[in-house]
Amino acid sequence: MAEPATPTWGLGSRSHPSCSTSVERGNPPSSFGRARAVATVVASFLLPLPSVALAEGITLPDPAPTSGSLFGDSLVMHPRWIIVGDRYRRTGPPELLASSGGLVLWARSASGLPVGEAMEFQPAGLKRSDRFGESMALAGDLLLVGAPGWDQSTSLQNIGRLHVVDLSGTTPVSLGYVVLDDFGVRQELGGAVAALEEEGAVTVAVGAPGFVSSGPGQPLGPALGRVQVYRQAGSAWTVEANYVPPTADHSCRFGSAVGLSATHVAIGAPGGAASGPATWGRVFLHERIDSAPPPTVIAAPVPTLDDHFGAAIAMRDGLLVVGAPSDECDAGVAHVYRYKRGSWEYEATLEPPSRGLDGWHGFGNSVGLDRERVIIGTGGVAADGEFGRHAVVFRRAGAAWQLETTIDGDPSGDGPAAGLASVDAAGVTIVVPFGGGDAKGALRYDVLPRSRDLDFNGTVGAPDLALLLGAWGSVGVLPEDLSGDGIVNAMDLALLIGDWSVRS
């Protein structure tokens, strides 16, 4: 595979209005000139709206907290399950299962609400320090779970592997695991994962951000990172593609986050490069075609040193959301890009509201995407020791991205209150990770108001009616189920007609 040329971008410096010191900025390449103009136009429409009232949140505590737990490492919302990963979870003697990892699952009702008691899941054969549950992704009823700490042997440690779990039944069933076709030292396969169900098969992009290319007897160098894409063929998995960063990008943590669509693989490298101008985070966008050209490399519209751009990625249907949790003096931002006319175009920057308030730290630490709705979680610790404590939902309405609602964490807690966040047609989920000391992790689920503007064009009209009628009689967590009762029926039709021609 041809390696992309390292962009030759200059450096500048300017004083940031909310910081007491100057921050180093990068001058984006000329291709971003038009994007910056677009940003100005979009920003004029991006006016925060009053927060939408959510149904009272459901808080579900970690059912079996243990010392050192990382409940909230990863989070996914399946139509029938809400699943939380914990890389340090253990259910047996510490000498056997310390840091082996595990999952906590809650079943969901037809309308999406979590119901019943929590269920614990660990596949057979976990070993100490496997870190099972550090990352997760869904493809239909298959759950892909990263275990980047798995050791192949005493000399090949932190190789990592990817577990496959079937969610089609009443309980999860392990289907085995996948490893890279060749071992690289300390590669941490499964540090990030994205999945897609297409043409009756499953495609998975797996990040190995710790990958080190060292020959026998050679000293270990800095982590380059790599990403492999697998495609399921029956019970077997074949390698579709293998991606590595430019050779100069040592320590860029290439593969720390991944996104996958039918046409592209998005790879986050939030660590920048060890030398040269590109010392801010970047995202590499590879086309999924034979003889693909070099990847498109994007950075923030105004790159900032150590912004960790690319630390979180969500990708779906030509829409890409990238978190930069250390940008803007550690408050964080997220950037939206859209695939149009054969190229990726910058669309908007989503910022936390009321940026002067306490608690906005690490915004963009996690990003979730459901159609044209984005949820951005905070988390991490700023330089002053404060934690981020919120999650924010944005929704596209016509040409603008509007702030739909803010979810506030517990201000009295001693840990990050919204480290991860996920959204689907029924509602939003945030995870309250462990806070240290006596603090316990918890999951909070809130019901979102269901938008009648099903096509997100800014008004309710005939296209929305067509979408609703196309889903008539369907059961489950669906955007067309406007009433939230678990089925698309006459009640939903009445709600849509009641808002006919109303601007969202």
N, C-alpha and C positions, 0 to 999 in steps of 0.2 A: 504494500500500500504506500502510495506516495505521501510523504510527510508535508504538511502545510508549512508554508513559509512563515517565519515569525513576523508579525506586523511591526512596521517601523513607525511607531507613534512617538511624538515628542512629549516632553513633560513640561508642566507649568505649575504655578503656585498661585493660590488665591486664598483670601481669608474667608472662612465660612461664617455667616452671620450668627450662628448659634454656638460657635466654638470660640474659646478664648485664644486659640493658637491657629496658625495657618495650617492648612492641610494640603498635601501634594495632590495635584490633579493631573490627569492625562488629557492631552488634546486628542479627541477621537479622530479616526481616519476620515478622509473626505467623504466617504460613503455615508457617514452619519450626519452630514450637513443637512440633507433633506429631512432626516429623522428628527433633528433638533427643531426644525421649523414645524414639523408635525406635532412635536411635543408641545410647542407653544400654543398651537391651535387647540389640541386636546385639553391642555391644562385650563383653557378658558371655560371649558364645559365641566371640568371636574370639580364641582362645588359640592362640599359635603352636605348631605341631607340630614334631617333629624333622624336619630336612630330609630329603627323600626322595633316596636315592642315584640319580644318573643314570648311564646308560651313559657310558663315557669319551667326552669331547667330541672332536669333529673340528674342528681349527683349519685354516682355509684362508686363507692370506695374500693380500693384494692382489697380483694378478699383475703389475701394472705401476705401482708407486707413483711419483708425481712430486712435485716440490716444490710445496707449497701445496695438495696434494690434500685433499679432504674426503670420502674413502671412508667411507660410512656416513651420508650425508645422509638417505637413506631406505632402507626395507627392506620387501619383501613376500615371502610364501611362497605360490607357486602349487603345485598338486599335482605339476607336473613341473619347476618351476624355483624356485631361490632367487635373488633379484635384489637387488642393492645399488646404490643411486644415489650419484653423486659429482658435485656441481654444478660443480666446478672441474677435472674430468678433461679431459685433452687427449691426443690420439693423433697430432697433426701438429705443424707448426711453431708455436711460441708466438705468432707474429704473426697466425696464422690462427685457431687454436683455443684460445687461452688462455681459461680459464673457460667454455668452451662446454658442458662437462658430458658425462656418459656413464653407461652402466650396465655392471655386471659380473654375469654370470649363471653359475650352476652348475646342471647338470641334476640331477634327483632320481630315485632308483630308485622302484620300485613301493611300497616300504615307507617312502619319504620321505627316505632318506639322500642327501646330496650325493655325486655321482659324477663322474668324468672331470675334464677340464681346464676352467678358467674361460673364458668367452666374453665378449668386449667387444662393446658395441652402442652406436652413435650413428646417428641418422637422418641422411639427406642434408639439406644446407641449414642446418646449425647455424652460428651466427655467434658471434663473440667475445662473451663475457659473457652468453650465453643462460641459463646455469645449469640446463641440462637435467638432470633427475634430482634436483632439490631436494625433490620430493614424488612419491609414487606411490600408486596404488590399483588394485585388481583387481575386475573384473566378469566372471566366467566366464573365458574365454580372452582377454579384452581387458585390456590394461595401459594405464592412463592415467598419463602422466608430465608433471609440471609443469616449465615453463621460464620462471620469472617474470622473468628478466632480458632477455627478447627485446625488441629495439627495433624499432618499426614504421618509424621514420625518425629522423633526427638531432634532430628537435624533439619526437618522441614516444618517449621512452626508458623502459625498464623497464615496457613495456606488459604483456608476458608472454603466453604461450599454452600450450595443453594439447595434448600429442602423444598419438596413439592408436597402440598397437602390438598386433599379433596374435601370440599365443603358442600357437596351435593346432598349428603345425608343428614341425619339428625345429630351426628357427632363428627368431628373432623377425623380424617383417616390419612395417615402418612403414606405417600407413594414413593418414598425414597429420596435421593438427592442427586445433584449434578455437581461435578467438579470441572475445572479447566482441563483442556486436553493436554496441557503441559504445566508442570509446577514451576512457579517463580517464588523466590524467597520472600517471605513476609508480605504476600500480595493482598491478603484480606479480601478474598473473593466474597461477595455478598455484602460488602459495605454499603452498597446502594443497589436497588433493583427497580425495574419498571417492566410492565407486562402488557400484552395486547392479545386479544382473541381475534383471529382473522382467518377467513376461508376454512373454518372448521379445525384450525390448529392454533397453537399458542406460541407466540414469539416473546422472548424475554431478553432484556438488556441487563447485564450484571456488571456492576462496577467493582474493580479491585484497586482501590486508591493507594494501597500500600505497596503495589508491585515494584520490585527492585530487579533490574536486569544485571545479574552478576554471574560470572562463570565460575567453574570449580576452583576453589582456593583463592578467589578474588575477594577483597573486602567489600562489605555492603556499602552501596552508595545511597544517595537520597532517594526518596520514593518518587518514581515517575508516575505510576498508576497505569491502568489499562482497563478496557471495557471489552467484553465479549457478548455477542448476540447469539442466542440459541433459538432454534426452531424445533418444536415438537413434531415428531413423525411417528404416530402410534405410541408405543411405550418408550421409544428412543428419542434422544435429543442430539441434534446435529448443530455444528457451528456455522452460522450464517456469515458472521463477520468478526474481525478482531481489530480494535482501534487502540492506537498508542498516541501520546502527545508528541509534539516536536522535541527533538533530542535536547534542546537547550532548556526545556522547561522542567528542570529538576525541582522536586518538592512542590510542584503545582497541585498535587493531590487530584490528578486527572481521574475522573470516575467517582468523586465524592458524592455526586448526585447524577441521576440519569433520567431521561424522559424518552418516550417511545411513541411513534405514530406510524401510520401506514406508509409514510413517505420518508421519515427522518428519524435519526437517533440524536438526541441532545445529551451532551456530556459536560458536566460542570467541572471546572478546575479552579476552585476558589482560592488556591494558594498562590496564584500568579506564577512568576518565574524567578529563579534564583538570581538572575542577572538580566540586564537589558531593560528596555523601556516598559515591557508588559508586566509590571509588578503588581497589578491589580487582577482581580478574578476575571475569568472569561468563560464562555460557553462555546463549545465546538458543535456545530450542526452538520452531521454527515447524512448525505442522501442514501437511501436504501435501494440502490440500483447497482447493477453490474458496471464495472469500470467507472465508478463514481468519481466525480471531480474532487479536488481538495475541499475540506470542509469550510463552511462559512464560520468565521470566528467573530463573535460579538462580545462586547463589553458594555458596561453601563453607558448611557448617553454622555455623561461626564465622569469618566473613571476616576476612582479615588484609591489611593494606595491602601492596601489591606482592607478593602471594602468587603471581601469574601463574596463577591458577586459569583453566583453559581453554586452557593452552598445548598440551595434548595431549588428544585425544578418541578413544575407541573406542566404537562403537555397533552393536548387533545385537539383533534379536528382543526389543525392549522393554527392553534393558539398556544403560545408559550408564555409561562410566567416564571420569572427568575427572582429568587430572593438574594438580597445583598444585606445581610443582617448587621454588618459592621460599618455600613455607609452612614453618612450624616452624623458623625460623632457618636457612633454606636447606637443611635436610635433605630437605624435600619430603614430600608425601603424595599419595594418590589417593583420590577419592571415588566411590562406586557409587550409582547411582540406578536405579529400576525403574519402568516404566510400568504402573500399576495403576488400574483403575476410572476411566479417563479422565484421570489426572493423573500427574505424575512425583513419585515419593516417594524421599526419601533412604533409603538402606539401610545403608551402612557406610562407614567410613573405613579404608583400607588403609595401614598405616605400615610403614616398613622395620624389620626385627627388630633387636634389640640396638642401639637408637638411640644409645647412648653410644660405639659403636665408630667408628673412623675410616673414612672412605670413603663415608658416606651423605650425599651431596650431590646435589641435583637429582633426588631420587626423584620420579617422575612426569613426567620430561622426555619419556618416551615411554610409551605404553600400547598393549598389544595384547590382542585378545579373540578367543577361539574357543569358541563356545557358552558354558559357564559356567566358563571358565578364563581368568584374566587374568594377563598378564605385564607387569611394570612395570620400565622401564629407568631408570637414573640417567644422569648426564652433566651437562655444564655445570660451572662453577667457582664454589665458594663464596667468601665474602669473605676467607677465610684462604688462598686459592689452591689448596686441595685439590680433586681431581677425585672424582666419584662412580665407584665401581669394581664395581658389582654389578647384577644383575637378579634379580627375585623373581617366582615364580609362585604365585598363589593359586588355589584351587579351591573352588567352592561345594559344600557337602555338607549337604543339608537346608536349615535356616535360617541356617547359619553360613558365613562365608568362612574357609577355613583356609589357612595358609601351607603350600604343598606342597614347594617347594624353593627354594634360593638358589644362584645361579650367580655365582661369584667371578671377577673379572678378575685380571689379572696385577698384583700389588702393586708390581713393580719398574718398571712402565712409567711414562712421563712424560706420558701422555695419558689421557682418559676411557676406561674399559675396557668400558662397556656403554651407549653412547650411545643405541642403538636396540635394541629387542627385539621379537620376534614369536613367536607360538605357534600351532600347529595340532594336529590329532589325533595326529600322529606325533612331534612333538618341539618343541624351542624353538631359536631362533636369536638370537644377540646379535652385534652388530657392535662390533669394537674399532676406533674411528676413528683417524685419524692422530694422533700425539702431539706433533708438532713435532720438529725436529731430525732425527735418523736413524730415528725411530720409524716403523713402517709399519702401515697399517691391516690388519685381518684379520677374518674371519668365523668364528664358533664355532658349531657345531651340536651339540646334545645331545639324546639320545633320552629322552623322558619315559616313566615308567611309565604304562601304559594303564589307565585306570580302568574297572573292570567296572560301576561305577555309572553307566550310560549316561544316565540321566535326572536325575542329580544330586539325588536325593531323600534321600540319606544311607544307603540300603541297596541291596543287590543282590537283585532279585526279578523277578516276572513282567513288569513294564513293560520292564525291561532285556532280558529274553529276547525280548519282542515286537520291540523295536528291532533286535536282532541278527538275528532271523529275517527281518525285513523287508529287511535288507541282504545276505542270503545270496547268495554267489557274486559279489558286487561286488568290483571290483579298484580299488586306488588307496589314497590316504592317507585313511583313514576311521576314525572313532572306534570303529566296531564291529569293526575288525581288531585284536583284543586282543593277538594274538601278534606283530603287526608284520611279517608276512611278505608283505603286499601284497594279500591276498585274505581275504574273510570266509568261513570254512569250519568244519569240525568241530573243529579245534584251538581256535578261538575259543569255540565252544560249550562245550567241556570246561573252558576257563578260567573262563567265566562261572558254570557250574554248580558249579565247585570253590569259588567264593566266595559261593554262594547264602546270602542272609540275613545276610551279613557287613556290619556297618556300616562305611562308608568313613571 
